[in-house]
């Protein structure tokens, strides 16, 4: 658990994901990504699915897991509209990296759509390499694939 400012970053619970889904537009705007919020990931990979809780609810979250080959994969990361620009996304990534390292991860990976310029800029700002992979999500569906070596313990994001 990481407590910083008025936010506590801790393992996600199923009820947290229901809360996020109930307030989905505050995290994702007009994009409907509810189907990507797989409760099974929280059930099976609870130590790498994290929420940033505050007195006014969940300000951000990350859903991820560690692959058998030592990659910490971020499936979803989002901050609520009123928490953007506060460094919360970086803090969530740092907390995820710490949890992934405890499970033997050596690198991090995430993906996004080619048109998601905000995510691309965010990940580049965190030191991720970016690569467009054609047909990543099926024929004619390229994705941007982010990758980086897992930073050393205590590294500043």
C-alpha positions as CSV (number, residue, x, y, z in Angstrom):
1,X,0.0,0.0,0.0
2,X,1.3,3.5,-0.9
3,X,-0.2,6.6,0.7
4,X,0.6,9.9,-0.9
5,X,-1.1,13.2,-0.4
6,X,-4.7,12.4,0.1
7,X,-4.7,9.2,-2.0
8,X,-4.1,5.6,-0.9
9,X,-3.0,3.2,-3.6
10,X,-4.0,-0.4,-2.7
11,X,-5.1,-3.6,-4.2
12,X,-8.4,-3.3,-6.1
13,X,-11.5,-5.1,-5.0
14,X,-14.4,-6.2,-7.2
15,X,-16.6,-3.4,-5.7
16,X,-14.0,-0.9,-6.8
17,X,-14.3,-1.9,-10.4
18,X,-18.1,-1.7,-10.1
19,X,-17.7,1.8,-8.8
20,X,-15.4,2.7,-11.7
21,X,-17.9,1.3,-14.2
22,X,-20.7,3.3,-12.6
23,X,-18.7,6.4,-13.2
24,X,-17.1,5.3,-16.5
25,X,-17.2,8.6,-18.4
26,X,-15.2,10.3,-15.8
27,X,-12.3,8.0,-16.6
28,X,-12.7,7.4,-20.3
29,X,-14.8,10.2,-21.7
30,X,-16.9,9.2,-24.7
31,X,-14.9,6.0,-25.3
32,X,-16.9,2.9,-24.0
33,X,-14.3,0.6,-22.6
34,X,-16.5,-1.1,-20.1
35,X,-16.0,-4.5,-21.8
36,X,-12.3,-4.3,-21.1
37,X,-12.8,-4.2,-17.3
38,X,-12.6,-7.9,-16.8
39,X,-13.5,-8.8,-13.2
40,X,-11.6,-12.1,-13.7
41,X,-8.3,-10.1,-13.9
42,X,-9.0,-8.6,-10.5
43,X,-10.0,-12.0,-9.1
44,X,-6.9,-13.7,-10.4
45,X,-4.3,-11.0,-10.3
46,X,-5.4,-8.9,-7.3
47,X,-1.9,-7.9,-6.3
48,X,-1.3,-6.1,-9.6
49,X,-4.7,-4.6,-9.9
50,X,-4.6,-1.3,-8.0
51,X,-6.8,1.6,-7.1
52,X,-6.1,5.1,-5.9
53,X,-8.7,5.8,-3.2
54,X,-9.5,9.1,-1.7
55,X,-12.3,10.5,0.4
56,X,-14.3,11.4,-2.7
57,X,-13.9,7.9,-4.3
58,X,-11.6,6.2,-6.7
59,X,-9.4,8.8,-8.5
60,X,-7.5,6.3,-10.6
61,X,-6.7,2.6,-11.2
62,X,-4.5,0.1,-13.0
63,X,-5.5,-3.4,-14.0
64,X,-2.5,-5.5,-14.9
65,X,-0.7,-8.8,-14.4
66,X,2.7,-10.4,-14.7
67,X,3.2,-12.9,-17.5
68,X,5.1,-16.2,-17.1
69,X,8.0,-14.6,-19.1
70,X,8.5,-11.8,-16.6
71,X,6.6,-9.0,-18.2
72,X,4.4,-6.7,-16.2
73,X,1.5,-6.0,-18.5
74,X,-0.8,-3.1,-18.0
75,X,-4.2,-3.9,-19.4
76,X,-5.8,-0.6,-18.3
77,X,-4.7,2.5,-16.5
78,X,-6.9,5.5,-16.0
79,X,-7.3,8.6,-13.8
80,X,-10.6,10.4,-13.1
81,X,-11.0,13.6,-15.0
82,X,-10.4,15.8,-11.9
83,X,-7.2,13.9,-11.1
84,X,-5.4,14.3,-14.4
85,X,-2.2,16.3,-14.4
86,X,-1.6,15.6,-10.7
87,X,1.0,12.9,-11.2
88,X,-1.4,10.2,-10.1
89,X,-0.9,8.2,-13.3
90,X,2.9,8.1,-12.6
91,X,2.3,7.0,-9.0
92,X,0.0,4.2,-10.2
93,X,2.6,3.0,-12.7
94,X,5.3,3.1,-9.9
95,X,3.0,1.1,-7.6
96,X,2.3,-1.4,-10.4
97,X,6.0,-1.7,-11.2
98,X,6.7,-2.4,-7.5
99,X,4.1,-5.1,-7.4
100,X,5.2,-6.6,-10.7
101,X,8.9,-6.6,-9.5
102,X,7.8,-8.6,-6.4
103,X,6.5,-11.3,-8.8
104,X,9.7,-11.4,-10.8
105,X,8.9,-9.0,-13.6
106,X,11.9,-7.5,-15.5
107,X,10.1,-5.3,-18.0
108,X,6.8,-3.5,-18.6
109,X,4.4,-3.5,-21.5
110,X,1.2,-1.9,-22.5
111,X,-0.8,-1.2,-25.7
112,X,-3.1,1.5,-27.0
113,X,-4.8,2.4,-30.2
114,X,-2.9,4.4,-32.8
115,X,-5.1,7.4,-32.4
116,X,-4.8,7.6,-28.6
117,X,-2.3,10.5,-28.6
118,X,-2.8,11.2,-24.8
119,X,-1.8,7.6,-23.9
120,X,1.1,7.7,-26.3
121,X,2.5,11.0,-24.9
122,X,1.9,9.7,-21.3
123,X,3.8,6.4,-21.9
124,X,6.7,8.2,-23.8
125,X,6.9,10.6,-20.8
126,X,7.4,7.5,-18.6
127,X,10.3,6.3,-20.7
128,X,8.5,3.7,-22.7
129,X,9.7,2.8,-26.2
130,X,6.8,2.9,-28.8
131,X,6.3,0.7,-31.8
132,X,3.3,0.5,-34.1
133,X,2.5,-3.2,-34.8
134,X,0.4,-3.8,-37.8
135,X,-2.5,-6.3,-37.3
136,X,-1.8,-6.5,-33.6
137,X,-5.5,-6.6,-32.7
138,X,-6.5,-8.4,-35.9
139,X,-6.3,-7.8,-39.6
140,X,-6.2,-4.0,-40.3
141,X,-6.1,-3.2,-36.6
142,X,-2.6,-1.8,-35.7
143,X,-1.8,-0.9,-32.1
144,X,0.9,1.0,-30.4
145,X,3.0,-1.3,-28.3
146,X,4.9,0.3,-25.3
147,X,7.8,-1.4,-23.7
148,X,10.5,-0.7,-21.2
149,X,12.9,-2.3,-18.8
150,X,11.5,-2.3,-15.3
151,X,13.1,0.6,-13.5
152,X,15.2,-0.2,-10.5
153,X,13.7,-0.2,-7.0
154,X,13.1,3.4,-5.9
155,X,13.5,4.9,-9.3
156,X,11.7,8.2,-9.9
157,X,9.0,8.0,-12.5
